[in-house]
Amino acid sequence: MKLSKLYTNKPDLFEPISFEDGLNVVLAEIRLPENLKKDTHNLGKTTLGRLLDFCFLSKRDPSFFLFKHFDRFKEFVFYLEIELANGSYLTVRRSVASHTKIDFKKHAAHHQDWTKLEQSQWDHTKISFEKSQKLLDSLLDWRGLNHWSYRNALGYLLRSQDDYGDIAHLNKFKGGHSQWKPFLAHLLGFNAKLISRYYEKEKAVEQSTAEYETVEKELGGTVKEISKIDGLLLLKQQDLGKKQKFLDTFDFRSQDQNITREVVDQIDEKIATLNSKRYSLSFSKKKIQTTLEEDQIMFDTAEAELLFKQAGVAFQGQIKKDFNQLIAFNQAITSERRSYLQEEYAEIDVELKQINEELNRLGKQRSDSLSFLGDTDIYNKHRQVSAELVELKADIESLERQRVFLRRLQELRTKIRKQSEERDALQVQIEDDVELQNADQNSKFSKMRLFFNETVEAVISQHALLSVYSNKKGHLEFRAEILDKSNNATSADRGHSYRKLLCIAFDLAVLRVHLGDAFPRFVFHDGVFESLDDRKKGNLLKVLRQHSKPGIQTIITLIHSDMPPPEHGSEPVFSDSEVVVNLHDENETGLLFKMKPW
């Protein structure tokens, strides 16, 4: 499948472009001296690739020049004539004003002009955008793409200046790696189904993990063991049954006995223990406080010196120095000791506060229990037990809710474990497939490697290596490198001109390895010779012409100053049949659109 013709309903503003089977050149010449040093010239060579993408039904982009300057282009209708694999032709009609309504017509002869054709004579007319993409996909019949849409391949077939940064990951790919890596793996001959399933399983694990974290947050800081929840529920439900029985029979003797036992055996015992502990801690606190107040050095060398002087005794020199050192030593020990005592004092203070709070709580509980026992009004007792019953039911409801959350967490843990095992199994299969395709010299990938190296070596006389491997996360990585004489990777591929060369070589290798499949046969490369020296330009031109022999249609754009030198003396570099578009900056007639630049 190749491109045949691109034209519009306004030939005076956009001249028809007829494409040749082999090499097609879009040549732009800078004639005005003031434009020679400019990086961009807006002649239209790059715009051509964007127009082809538009006719291949790209989505509406507000920044795209047709829509950004809608008032200037709203009356334009574009026609793209495509040669199909069986030798027939398909014309796609798309207007700027009604860009979501597409028309299609199949025909036997090429280079037609359907601008005056009646609407009723089109095979498919005013088809909605999404249906049009599906229809075009079926009409193109690129079965070599397997189940992927023809749009997936166009990124590698229409390379703009923004797409030379990486052989595999194009700027057009806005989504994650799962949106393009499986497709590229298929193009290179790997098992893309495994890779697609791996991304699906990886996403499933992430979603289950996120759900697990959400449920865990809803559970809060409560008990995390379902066995403990079940045990607490059992006890609470037993208490509920007893209290319900008390209420049903109006017999509080058993309840009175339980409360009496609780007051004597538990509450009073706890109060006595805490009072004893409070006494001990209060004593320790008082002792520390006294120590801190008394623990001071009272000897002062200045006062001693004055006293000795009044008594007529010398207190100078070494004697004074020794006393000062002794005082300093004692002060250091005292300071460290005070620090420990102050820490212990603070800890005792905190513990005493907690004990007092617990004693207050127990005191109230003891008071309430004794009040219940001393209450002769059976209705008051009924009311109190009823309140306890309500509280028990609330506790049971809360525990049952927690149990639901915990069971859901258990289910999610099991689900995550199973999904993770399936994902890991897929990773092993992917690694085995990558190893197999790398080792098999007759695999599609091995052939592509040879084609890739052949192009690069023909241009710069250095080997190039195309690599595909699985990283630690199970994702495929695609790498292209230029090798030195020792077959070690060099930094040459990091330069823009060599990265561009690697991309061109990659695209050509993909087309060559799929020549036997129902697959496109054209490629568009913008600014193909920029930044290369003259010898490499000549070598690349030979490579591009050689690829036309097996049936690959190449469309290249270049500025006249980037043109390769003539191969034989004064002969023109390109033949008249190869140059399909001539552009210049002298006036509007030299632009792709014969109008003032936008």
Beta strands, then each sheet from edge to edge (+ up, - down):
strand 1: 2-8
strand 2: 17-18
strand 3: 23-29
strand 4: 77-83
strand 5: 89-95
strand 6: 101-107
strand 7: 124-128
strand 8: 158-159
strand 9: 464-470
strand 10: 476-482
strand 11: 522-525
strand 12: 553-559
strand 13: 579-584
sheet 1: 2+ 1- 4+ 5- 6+ 7-
sheet 2: 8+ 11+ 12+ 3+ 13+
sheet 3: 9+ 10-
end
